Amino acid sequence: MQIDQPRLRDWRRIVVVAVTGIAAAIGTAGEARADTDITIASGRPGGLYHPVAGAICKLVNEDTDEHGITCTVAFGIGSITNIEAMHDGEVTFAMAQSDTHRDALVGIGPFEEAGPFDDLRSVMSLFVEQVTIVTRSDKDIQTFADLKGKRVYPSEPGSGGYIIMQELFRNEGWKPGDTTEITDADLKAPNIAQALCDAEIDAFAITVGHPSPLVKEAADTCDVDLIPVEDDAADALVAAEPLYAKSVVPGGLYRGNPADVAGLGLVATLVTSADADADAIYAVTGAFFQGIDRLRKASPLFSSLSVEQMATDGLSAPLHEGAAQYYSEAGLR
């Protein structure tokens, strides 16, 4: 796999340990010796990937004196560039959506020219980036089927969320034009939350972990409902495509939505390469699963998957031997 295109090389080499948000909520690591350094490529400031990677590093670094591993977090743009940086040895781990993870493994989509990343290895799934459909409460949209005939922003064209929405439309038996598809170019508002509250659209769909600042903005600005995605069309999609997982948005996260909202989505995964040190991978895997209760207390994000799902769902690449050893010992696989 050869990747020559420019990426974030100049600024992503500056690595930091995340000390805010989720990471801060689980406590601060003590002084540590650094026999082995590992780095996780995460995401932009303000997103979910960066604080999640920081939380993982916090857990790992608490036992650095025991295992000699020090974990740091690198900023990143997203799944594709994270995997590219890992392939080139700039980082040890990459956070990536399950669809990008699969594309890199087999060499399709954005990795078609580079070819298959045969040495890609799975470590764990972290949380579901759920297809979240938000509607105005006055539009009488209670189910996915009620979107027919409505003005819908179905995520950004080409994104994983957009692909899922198109699959769901097809599984409903709908044809192009059965919903009015709205794009960013059609909107006057600065974002889709405001566009919904300004009645430019009847509903929008985003693929995101929860809590989501954008969904919160919509719920705090006007009366909205989150719509479940749990009919036969959704079941068919999950059954046909292992990239997806079922999940729930917990009730009470957003104003006016006290009940759990069932759905499905892509999975945020942690991947590495086959030549990564097995002891380091084992230590990271163990730190995460042994700290999962603390993570869940810090954020509902980590409750979107069961512990068993975290060891299986969305993991297209073979397990790294270090992760496989931990799962075997823990009885998870």
N, C-alpha and C positions, 0 to 999 in steps of 0.2 A: 504494500500500500504506500504510494508516493503522494505526498500532499505538498505542493509548492506554493499555493496561494498565500498572500500576506494575511496575518491574523493580528492578534493582540500582543505580539511578542514583546514589543518595547515597554508596554506598561503593565502587562500581567505578570511580569517577573517580580514586581513589587508585591510581596505577600504579607498578609497581616492575619493575626488571630482575631476573629470577631469577638467583640466584647459587649455588644448590645443586643437588645431584643431577646430572642429565644435563648441564645447562648448565655447571656447574663442571668437569665431566670433560673438556670440550673446550677449556678455557683461558679466560683473561680478556681482554676487549677493552681496547685502549689508550685514551688520551685522545682525544676526538673533538669536532669542531665540529658544531653542530646547525643545518643549513639547513632540513631537512625532518624533522618528527617523525611517526613512525608508531607505532600501538599495536595489539597483538594481544589480543583478548578470549580468555581461556583457560578455566581451570576453578578448582575449589576447591583450596586447599592440601592436599597429600597425594595428589592424583590425578595422572594422567599429563599432562593437557592443559597444566597450568601449567609444569612443567619442560621440556616439549617446546617451548612457545612461548619460554621463556627461552633454550633452546639455539639456536633460530632467531635471536633477537635478538643473542645473543653473536656469531654468525657475521656478521650484518649490521654490527654495531657495530665489528668489527675493521677495516672499511674505510671508516668514517665520514669520515675525513680525505680520502678519495678521492671518494666520491659525495655526501657531505653529508647522509646520512640517519641519524637516530638512532632506534633501535627500543626500545620499552618494552613491558612485559607488564601487562595488566589482569587481575585476578582475575575470575572469572565463576561462575555456577551451572551452566551447561550450554549445549548447542547452541542451543536455542530463544532464550534470552535473549541469547546472544552475537550471533546474527543480528539480533535486534531492535535491539540497541545499535549495531551497524554500520549498519543501515538509517537510524537516527536521527543518524548522524554522530558518535557518541560514541567510536568506535574505527575504525581503518582496515581491520583484518582480523578475521575470526571463525573460530575453530576449531569445526567442527561435524561430527557424524556424517553419513554419506552419505544416510541416509533423511531426516533433518531438512533437510539441504541441498536435496534434491529437493522436499520438502513446501513449503519457503519459495518456491522458484522457481515452482511451479505453483499455490500458494495452497490447499493442502489440509491436513487434520489440524489442528494447532495454529495454522495460518496461514489457515484457511478464511475467518474473518471479515475478516481484513486484506486478503485477496486476493493475487494473484501478485506476487512481488518480481521484476519484469521486469529490473531493473538488477543482479541478483545475478550475480557472475562468479566462475568457478573460478580458483584459482591452482595448487594441487597437492594430491595425496594424500600423507599422512604415514605412516600405519601402519594395519594391520588390527586392529580390535577383534574378535578371533576368538571364535566360539561355542566355549566351552571346557566340556567335559563331564567332571566329576570324579566318580569312584565309589570306594567302598570296595573294596579288593583282594579281600576275602573274599566279594564278591557275585557273582563269576563273570560280570561284565559286560565283554566284550571288544570288542564292536561296537555301533554305534548300534541295530541290530535287537534286541540283548539288553535294551534298556530296556523292551521290551514286558512289561507285567505288574508293573513295578517302581514303587516310590515315588520320584517325580522332582520336584524343584524346577526348573521350566523357565524361570527368570528371573521378574522382577517383571512382573505383568500390565500390558500396555500398552507395555512397553519394546520396543526394537528386537530384543533377544535373545529375548524371549518370542514375538514375531511370527515370527522365524526358526524357532524350535522348533516352533511350530504348523504352519508350512509343511512342515517336515521330516516331522512326524508324518503330515500329509495325503499327502505324496509317498510315504510308506511304505505307504499304504493303511489306516492305522489310524483307528479311530473314537474319539470321546470315551469314556473309560473303559478304553481299552487300556493306558494307564498311569494310576497314581494320582497326580493332580496335587496337589502340596503347596504351600501358600502360607505367607507369613510368619506369618499368624495361627495356623497349625497348629504352629508351632515353639516349643519351650521354650528352646532354646539362644539365646544372644545374636546369633549369625550362622549362615549356612549352612555354613561350614566346621566349626564346632563341632557343628552339628546332624548333619552327615555322620559325624563321628567318634563321636558319641553314638548312632549307629544310628537316629536319627529319620527319616532318609531314606536311600535307596540310591544316589542320584546327584543332583548339582545341575548346572545349566547357567548360565554367566554369559558375557556378551559383553564382552571386556576385552583390552587390550594386555598383552603379556608382557615382563618378569616381572610377575606379579600378586601383591600382598601377601596377598590372600584365598586364592589357590590355594596359595601358600607356607605359609600358616597350616595349611591342611588337610593338606598333605604332611608338614609337620613334626610334626603332632599324632598322626596315625594313618597306616596304610599305605593309599595311594590309587593309582589308575590314571587317567591321562588317556585318554579314548576318542577315536579318530579319527572324523571326519565326512567320509567320502570315498566313499560308495556312490552308486548311481544316483540316489537321492533328492536327495543334495547336488548332484550334477552338474546335475540338472534345475533346481534352484533357481538356481544360478549362471547357467545358460544363459538362464533366463527373466527374470532381474532384474539389471540392470547395477549396482545399488546394492551388490552383494556381490562379494567377491573371495576367491579361494582363498589359503590361507596355511599356515604351519607353525609350531608351537611347537617351538623347538629342544630337542633332547634334552639332558638334564643340568641344565635350569633348576630342576627340582624333585626332591626326594628320591624315589628309587624309580622314576624315569621317565627312563631313559638314552637312549631312542630319540626321534627326531623324531615329532611327532604332527600329521598332516595335518588340515586343517579349512577352514572358510570363515567369513566374518564381514562386518560392516559396516566401512566405511573412515572413518578420521578424516581430514577434509579441511580445507584452508585456503581460505577464500573472501573476496572483497572486493566492492566495488561498481564499476559501470561508470565512474563519475567519478573513481575513485582515480588518482593520478598514475602514468602509464605507466612513467616512469623508476624510481619507487620500487618498483613491482611487479616490474619487470625485475631490480632490484638484489636484492630479497629472494629471488626465484626463483633467481637465479644464486648467491647466497651459500649457499643451502640445498644445491643440487646439487653445487656445488664443494666443500662441506664434508661430503658424505654419508659418505665413508670414515671421517672422524673421528667422526661421529655413531654409526656402526655399531660402532666400537671402544668408544665410551662406553656403548652400550646395544644389546642384541639387538632391541629394539623396532623399530629402523629397518631391520632385515633381513626384516621380514614382507612387504615388497613389493619387487619389483625396481625399478630406476631407471625402466625403461620403464613399469611399472605406476603409478608415482607421477605420471606425466604424463598418465595416462588413466583409471585405474580409479576408479569412484565419483564421477566429476565430471559431474553432471547439467547444471549451468549452463554456458553458453558460457565459453570461456577469456577472461580479461582480456587485452587487447592486449599488455600488458607481459610476461605469462607466455608468451603465444603467440610473441612475438618470441624469447624465450630458447629455447623448445623447438625452434623452427625452426632457430636458429643451432646448437643442440647436436645436431640430428638426432634428436630424441626424438618429434616429431610433424610 
